[in-house]
Amino acid sequence: MTKSALHVDIFCTVIDNFGDAGVCWRLARQLALEHGCRVRLWIDQPVVLHALVPELRGRREWQGVALGDWQEAAAAVPAQLVIEAFACNPPASYVQAMQACNPPPQWINLEYLSAEDWVEGCHGLPSPQPGGLRKYFFFPGFTPQTGGLLREQALDAERRAFQADALAQAAFWRSLRLNPSAAALKVSLFAYENAALPSLLAAWANGDQPVFCAVPLGRSLPAVAQWVGLSSLHAGDVLQHGALSIAVLPFLAQSDYDRLLWACDLNFVRGEDSFVRAQWAQRPFVWHIYQQQEAAHRPKLEAFLQRSEGGLPAAAAQARRDFWRAWDDQAGAAEHWPALRAALPELGQHAAKWAECVADQGDLASKLLIFCRHLLE
């Protein structure tokens, strides 16, 4: 099984808005462009990808990735490597066709990202399936014993060049018809609904430093609109409240969202895809983890805080922990803002070291292919 000949099918069902599709597209594109794989991405809501990748509108193939409707996969010949994202399960008829293949395809369940210790013990474990098939659990993660994180080969060079080029940053803001003040703290706000947001906006508005807050279209926008006293906000709106300037952004393609993260001093992110991209941005960030019943998500949040704070000065680590926990609790974030603000320089330095440490452990696409080759040995 060579890199150039490997045929890969990726299955994706859109559950959490754009995040699942975003992860699958990044993986599909990297396998095609960097590893020479023939990739088909089967997705139940192709229109979601059109927002993330505008070039796909009207196309069935882009950057080496063939885009297929989920229903069409039922009659497809199975690939050598089958990846189901987040336990979505391929169509039953496709699985039956996999059973008839000789040799059978390698079947991977790409799991959700977690920093918890148990992930290392579950990564790579097989699960027997009907018809003699085996499905292997592949866990993204932050240690050598896990599957790594999605990261394109050229990403860090592109980031360094952009962050070192004031003209490129100014051109990016101009492309959004914005011109944030050089004195302002630039913040991107991409979050789920959060009851702590209004008081945080008030703290920024009443603070002694200008804050420029870029809000992409999303689930936090209605709360921002309510706070400014409007029934709704739209892309292109810019409002000033005290020291706080709020700019509503249009929906950004993946490459533009990366640049937004690179251009800001602090990024609020959510879910998994933007969480990973915020780490590669090497900027301080606040993670709004996907909420689960009975706070089942909280150990996952605490595990990342603990794993990623090595070498961070105690006061900065405490400021980050306090703010992230308050943001997750949806109460008290404004009270912890001054300490987080004071810690941003140290958090920025640490963010760069953390990203370099994780990058040294290998990227997810490369480690996935290495894992599959070992299965054939």
C-alpha positions in Angstrom: 0.0 0.0 0.0 1.9 3.1 -1.2 1.1 6.7 -0.6 0.4 7.4 -4.3 -1.9 4.5 -4.8 -3.9 4.6 -1.5 -7.6 5.1 -2.0 -9.4 6.7 1.0 -13.1 7.1 1.8 -14.0 9.5 4.6 -17.6 9.5 6.0 -19.0 12.5 7.7 -22.4 13.4 9.2 -22.9 17.0 10.2 -23.9 17.1 13.9 -22.3 20.2 15.5 -22.9 22.9 12.9 -19.6 23.3 10.9 -17.1 21.6 13.1 -17.5 18.0 12.0 -17.4 19.0 8.3 -14.4 21.3 9.0 -12.3 18.5 10.5 -13.2 16.0 7.7 -12.4 18.5 5.0 -9.0 19.4 6.5 -8.1 15.7 6.8 -9.3 14.9 3.3 -7.4 17.7 1.7 -4.2 17.0 3.6 -4.3 13.3 2.6 -4.8 14.3 -1.0 -2.3 17.2 -1.4 0.5 16.1 1.0 0.3 12.3 0.8 -0.9 11.6 -2.8 -4.0 9.7 -1.7 -7.1 9.4 -3.8 -9.8 10.7 -1.5 -13.6 10.7 -1.5 -15.4 12.6 1.2 -19.0 11.4 1.7 -21.1 13.9 3.6 -24.7 14.0 4.5 -24.9 17.8 4.1 -22.7 18.9 1.3 -24.0 22.5 1.5 -22.2 22.9 4.8 -18.8 22.5 3.0 -19.8 25.3 0.6 -19.6 27.8 3.4 -16.2 26.5 4.6 -14.8 26.0 1.1 -16.5 28.4 -1.3 -14.6 26.9 -4.2 -16.7 23.7 -3.9 -19.9 25.4 -5.0 -20.9 23.9 -8.3 -18.0 21.4 -8.1 -17.7 17.7 -7.2 -14.0 17.8 -6.8 -11.5 20.3 -5.4 -7.8 20.1 -4.4 -7.7 16.4 -5.1 -10.8 15.5 -3.0 -13.9 14.1 -4.6 -17.1 15.2 -2.8 -19.9 12.7 -2.7 -23.4 12.7 -1.3 -23.9 10.3 1.6 -26.6 8.4 -0.3 -24.4 7.8 -3.3 -21.9 5.9 -1.1 -24.3 3.0 -0.8 -23.4 1.8 -4.3 -19.7 2.7 -4.2 -16.8 0.3 -4.4 -15.1 0.5 -0.9 -11.7 2.2 -0.6 -8.6 0.6 0.8 -8.8 2.9 3.8 -12.2 3.8 5.2 -12.5 6.5 7.8 -15.7 7.2 9.7 -15.6 10.5 11.6 -16.8 10.5 15.1 -18.6 7.1 15.0 -21.0 8.1 12.2 -21.1 4.6 10.7 -21.0 4.2 6.9 -24.2 3.1 5.1 -25.0 -0.6 5.8 -24.7 -1.5 2.1 -21.3 0.0 2.0 -20.2 -2.0 5.0 -21.6 -5.2 3.4 -19.4 -4.4 0.3 -16.4 -4.0 2.6 -17.0 -7.5 3.9 -16.8 -8.9 0.4 -13.4 -7.2 -0.3 -10.2 -9.3 -0.3 -8.2 -8.0 1.4 -10.7 -6.2 3.6 -10.3 -2.4 3.9 -8.6 -0.8 6.9 -11.5 0.7 8.9 -10.8 3.7 11.2 -13.1 5.4 13.6 -11.6 8.9 14.0 -12.6 9.9 17.5 -13.1 13.2 19.2 -10.1 15.0 20.6 -9.4 14.8 24.3 -6.4 15.4 26.6 -7.6 12.9 29.2 -5.1 10.1 30.3 -7.4 7.2 29.2 -7.1 8.2 25.6 -3.6 6.7 25.3 -4.8 3.3 26.4 -7.7 3.3 23.9 -5.9 4.7 20.9 -5.4 2.1 18.2 -7.6 -0.6 19.8 -9.5 -2.9 17.4 -13.2 -3.6 17.5 -14.3 -6.8 15.8 -17.1 -6.2 13.3 -19.5 -8.6 11.4 -18.1 -10.3 8.4 -14.5 -10.5 9.7 -13.9 -6.8 9.6 -12.1 -4.8 12.3 -12.6 -1.2 13.1 -9.7 0.6 14.9 -10.2 3.6 17.2 -7.9 6.5 16.3 -7.8 9.2 18.9 -6.3 12.7 18.2 -4.3 13.9 21.1 -1.4 15.8 22.6 1.1 13.0 23.4 3.3 10.6 21.3 0.9 7.8 22.3 -2.0 9.4 20.5 -2.9 10.4 17.0 -1.7 14.0 17.0 -3.5 17.0 15.7 -4.5 18.1 12.2 -1.8 20.4 10.8 -0.8 21.1 7.2 2.9 21.1 6.4 3.0 24.7 5.3 0.8 26.1 8.1 3.4 27.3 10.5 5.5 29.0 7.8 2.3 30.8 6.6 1.5 31.9 10.1 5.0 33.2 10.8 5.0 35.2 7.6 1.6 36.7 8.2 2.3 37.6 11.9 5.6 39.2 10.9 4.0 41.3 8.1 2.1 44.4 9.3 1.0 45.1 5.7 -0.4 41.7 5.3 -2.4 42.0 8.5 -3.7 45.5 7.5 -4.7 44.0 4.1 -6.6 41.3 5.9 -8.6 43.7 8.0 -9.2 45.9 4.9 -10.6 42.8 3.1 -13.2 42.8 5.9 -13.7 46.6 5.6 -12.2 47.1 9.1 -9.4 49.1 10.5 -8.9 48.3 14.2 -6.9 50.7 16.2 -3.3 49.8 16.8 -3.8 50.6 20.5 -6.8 48.2 20.8 -6.7 44.7 22.2 -7.9 42.6 19.2 -10.2 39.8 20.3 -12.1 37.2 18.2 -15.3 35.8 19.7 -16.5 32.5 18.4 -18.5 30.7 21.1 -21.7 28.9 22.0 -24.4 30.7 23.8 -23.0 31.9 27.1 -24.7 33.7 29.9 -21.4 35.2 31.0 -21.0 37.1 27.8 -23.0 40.3 28.6 -21.1 41.1 31.7 -17.8 40.5 29.9 -18.8 42.8 27.1 -19.7 45.4 29.8 -16.2 45.0 31.4 -14.6 45.6 28.1 -16.8 48.6 27.4 -16.0 50.1 30.8 -12.3 49.2 30.8 -9.4 51.6 30.5 -8.0 49.9 27.3 -9.7 49.9 23.9 -10.9 46.4 22.9 -11.7 45.5 19.3 -14.0 42.5 19.3 -14.5 40.6 16.0 -17.6 38.4 16.1 -18.1 35.9 13.3 -21.6 35.0 12.4 -22.6 32.3 14.9 -24.5 31.3 18.0 -23.2 34.0 20.3 -24.4 36.8 18.0 -28.0 37.1 19.4 -26.6 37.8 22.9 -24.3 40.5 21.5 -27.3 42.1 19.8 -29.3 42.0 22.9 -26.5 43.5 24.9 -26.2 46.5 22.5 -30.0 46.9 22.5 -30.8 45.7 19.0 -33.1 42.9 17.8 -30.4 41.5 15.5 -26.9 42.1 14.1 -25.6 41.5 10.6 -22.3 41.0 8.8 -20.7 44.4 8.4 -22.2 46.0 11.4 -19.7 48.0 13.6 -20.7 49.4 16.9 -19.0 51.4 19.6 -19.8 51.2 23.3 -17.3 52.9 25.5 -13.9 51.4 25.1 -15.4 48.5 23.2 -15.7 48.3 19.4 -17.7 45.4 18.1 -17.4 44.3 14.4 -19.7 41.6 13.0 -17.8 39.5 10.4 -19.3 37.6 7.5 -18.9 33.8 7.5 -15.3 33.1 6.9 -13.8 30.4 4.8 -11.3 28.2 6.7 -8.2 30.0 5.4 -9.6 33.4 6.4 -10.6 32.1 9.8 -7.0 31.0 10.3 -5.9 34.6 9.5 -8.4 36.0 11.9 -6.8 33.9 14.7 -3.3 34.9 13.7 -4.3 38.6 13.6 -5.9 38.8 17.0 -4.3 39.1 20.5 -6.9 36.8 22.1 -9.2 34.2 20.6 -12.4 32.8 22.0 -13.0 29.5 20.3 -15.4 26.6 20.6 -15.8 22.9 19.9 -12.8 21.0 18.3 -11.8 22.5 14.9 -11.4 26.1 16.0 -9.9 24.9 19.3 -7.1 23.2 17.4 -6.6 26.1 15.0 -6.3 28.5 17.9 -3.4 26.4 19.3 -1.6 26.6 15.9 -2.1 30.4 15.9 0.3 30.7 18.9 -1.9 33.3 20.6 -3.7 33.2 24.0 -7.2 31.7 23.7 -10.2 30.7 25.7 -11.9 27.4 24.9 -15.7 27.1 25.1 -15.9 23.3 25.2 -19.1 21.7 23.9 -21.5 21.4 26.8 -22.8 18.0 27.9 -25.4 16.9 30.4 -24.3 16.6 34.0 -21.1 18.5 33.2 -19.7 15.4 31.6 -17.4 17.6 29.5 -15.7 19.2 32.5 -13.0 16.5 33.0 -12.1 17.0 29.4 -11.7 20.7 30.0 -9.7 20.2 33.2 -7.4 17.6 31.5 -6.4 20.0 28.8 -5.8 22.8 31.3 -3.5 20.6 33.3 -1.7 19.0 30.4 -1.0 22.3 28.6 0.1 24.5 31.5 3.6 22.9 32.1 6.2 25.7 32.3 3.5 28.4 32.6 4.2 30.8 35.6 1.8 30.0 38.5 -0.1 33.3 38.4 -0.7 33.1 34.7 -1.8 29.5 35.0 -4.2 30.4 37.7 -5.6 33.3 35.8 -6.2 31.0 32.8 -7.8 28.3 34.9 -10.1 30.8 36.7 -11.3 32.4 33.5 -11.8 29.2 31.6 -13.8 27.7 34.4 -15.9 30.8 34.8 -16.5 30.8 31.0 -17.6 27.2 31.2 -19.8 27.9 34.2 -21.3 30.8 32.3 -20.9 33.0 35.3 -18.2 35.3 36.7 -15.9 35.6 33.7 -16.0 39.4 34.0 -14.6 39.1 37.5 -11.6 37.1 36.3 -11.0 39.3 33.2 -8.4 41.7 34.8 -6.2 38.8 35.9 -6.4 37.2 32.5 -5.7 40.5 30.8 -2.6 41.0 32.9 -1.4 37.4 32.1 -1.8 37.7 28.3 1.9 38.4 27.6 3.0 35.3 29.5 0.2 33.3 28.0 1.3 34.3 24.5 4.8 33.2 25.1 3.6 29.9 26.5 1.2 29.4 23.6 4.1 29.4 21.2 6.1 26.9 23.2 3.0 24.6 23.6 2.3 24.7 19.9 5.9 23.8 19.1 5.8 20.9 21.6 2.6 19.4 20.1 3.9 19.9 16.6 7.0 17.9 17.4 4.9 14.8 18.0 3.7 14.6 14.4 0.5 15.6 12.6 -2.7 13.5 12.5 -2.7 12.7 8.8 0.8 11.4 8.8 0.4 9.4 12.0 -2.8 7.9 10.6 -1.1 6.6 7.5 1.8 5.2 9.5 -0.7 3.4 11.8 -2.5 1.9 8.8 0.8 0.7 7.2 1.7 -1.0 10.5 -1.5 -3.0 10.4 -0.4 -4.6 7.2 3.0 -5.7 8.5 
